[in-house]
Amino acid sequence: MSNALPNLEHYWMPFTGNRYFKKNPRMFKEASGMHYTTYDDKTVMDGVSGLWCCNAGHCHPKIVEAIQKQAETLDYATAFQLGHPTIFAMAEKLVDMAPKELTHAFFTNSGSEAVDTALKIALAYHRARGEGHRTRLIGREKGYHGVGFGGISVGGMSPNRKMFGAMLPGVDHLKHTHNLEHNAYSVGQPKWGDHLADQLTEILMLHDPSTVAAVIMEPIAGSAGVYLPPVGYLNRIREICDEHGILLILDEVITGFGRTGSNFGSDAFGVTPDIMTIAKGMTSGTVPMGGVLVKEEIYDTFMTGPEDAIEFFHGYTYSGHPLAAAAGLATLKVYEEEGLFENARKLAPVLEEEIHQIKGTKHVIDIRNFGLLGAVELNPIEGKPTARALSVFRECYDRGVLIRTTGDTIAMCPPFIATADDIRKVVHTVKESLEAIE
Ligand SMILES: Cc1ncc(COP(=O)(O)O)c(C=O)c1O
């Protein structure tokens, strides 16, 4: 493949400093297993699974083959009033893997669409049960639920919210659980902070619980910087929701599909949601796909009225797309046949041990880890938030390792095909890069 760069002018890149990128382009042209190849033929190890999604590594032959076959056989079929076999097989497989209470799958094309779909299901469910007054939604500070208007309304990252007006009405937010004084350098889940869940009761008392439809949160807040739930926190949130007939939506777009070492974060933390949102690892990042898993009772609530009437006025042209379904089904098989979640479980202690050795390196103020997720938080440069972490990103890239930054936090989440040495390489490169920057 040619090393020449294309015309960079006309593409408006998402979540990117466009002008900086176009002066300093970093482009990938190929990928295989743990590595990308850049347009100028350098090899870069993927320490972040693409964008928390390529859990089976890149261009896995079985997934590639399934996509190719599907493209030749059935390229597209609408999911409105019609079907194709692969998507039903995918739904069955997902339900098989999920906590047993979640029995039905709705398909979207991204995590953002999954979140907006989940919020709509929650509102419509209450209305169908005769509790249409339950309209409020509760999210959490530092939550990331994608970029749809629903997702940014319940999300808690101010840069993603501030430019876009008033967003959805009737949304409130819990405090986040990040606390350097009490939780810095926790190995795995922090022990301090379960009491923060009780703030949910305070919010409910303010609005009256009967006005609240759902609480949404990530089991581990990923995109904002890998913030772990304190021991007992999610269980307490679950209890409070149950006390008041409020649905709990767990957004497992990152924590799903083995990232925690279990099938889903809800398995790892022992908390079953009423609704779960998924995406990313669902197809190992190969074809866009998201989904919403719901409890039997929620599905059944919609299944009333004449049998041929539409029960839920919602869906996307590409819901259950054949290529995504084929990619998803092949991905879930690869996870199973190659024991990749087991590998993630085995590698988690390696990441834990290595990453906590970064403590004491200059600029570092916190280290967090769980499963194959790790984060190193840095002291920001005064007046230049995010600049220090970006320097580490560039330094790591030049040293041949891809990591991710958010704010002044560096995140690592390698594919599950990694070896222990790969994990060590990613973490050591972060350490060396920290030592090299100001
Ligand atoms: C927890 C969570 N929810 C939703 C999303 C949005 O997913 P997408 O970018 O596929 O729309 C993300 C993406 O990182 C996420 O981490």
The ligand as an SDF file (V2000), in Angstrom:
LIG
                    3D

 16 16  0  0  0  0  0  0  0  0999 V2000
  -20.0500    3.6260   28.5060 C   0  0  0  0  0  0  0  0  0  0  0  0
  -20.2210    4.1330   27.1220 C   0  0  0  0  0  0  0  0  0  0  0  0
  -21.4470    4.3540   26.6570 N   0  0  0  0  0  0  0  0  0  0  0  0
  -21.6630    4.7920   25.4060 C   0  0  0  0  0  0  0  0  0  0  0  0
  -20.6130    5.0310   24.5630 C   0  0  0  0  0  0  0  0  0  0  0  0
  -20.8600    5.5340   23.1800 C   0  0  0  0  0  0  0  0  0  0  0  0
  -20.5700    4.5660   22.2480 O   0  0  0  0  0  0  0  0  0  0  0  0
  -20.3750    4.9840   20.7130 P   0  0  0  0  0  0  0  0  0  0  0  0
  -19.1240    5.7780   20.6220 O   0  0  0  0  0  0  0  0  0  0  0  0
  -20.3240    3.6410   20.0230 O   0  0  0  0  0  0  0  0  0  0  0  0
  -21.5870    5.7580   20.3180 O   0  0  0  0  0  0  0  0  0  0  0  0
  -19.3100    4.8100   25.0110 C   0  0  0  0  0  0  0  0  0  0  0  0
  -18.1540    5.0600   24.1280 C   0  0  0  0  0  0  0  0  0  0  0  0
  -17.0190    5.0990   24.5370 O   0  0  0  0  0  0  0  0  0  0  0  0
  -19.1060    4.3620   26.3210 C   0  0  0  0  0  0  0  0  0  0  0  0
  -17.8850    4.1560   26.8070 O   0  0  0  0  0  0  0  0  0  0  0  0
  1  2  1  0
  2  3  1  0
  2 15  2  0
  3  4  2  0
  4  5  1  0
  5  6  1  0
  5 12  2  0
  6  7  1  0
  7  8  1  0
  8  9  2  0
  8 10  1  0
  8 11  1  0
 12 13  1  0
 12 15  1  0
 13 14  2  0
 15 16  1  0
M  END
$$$$
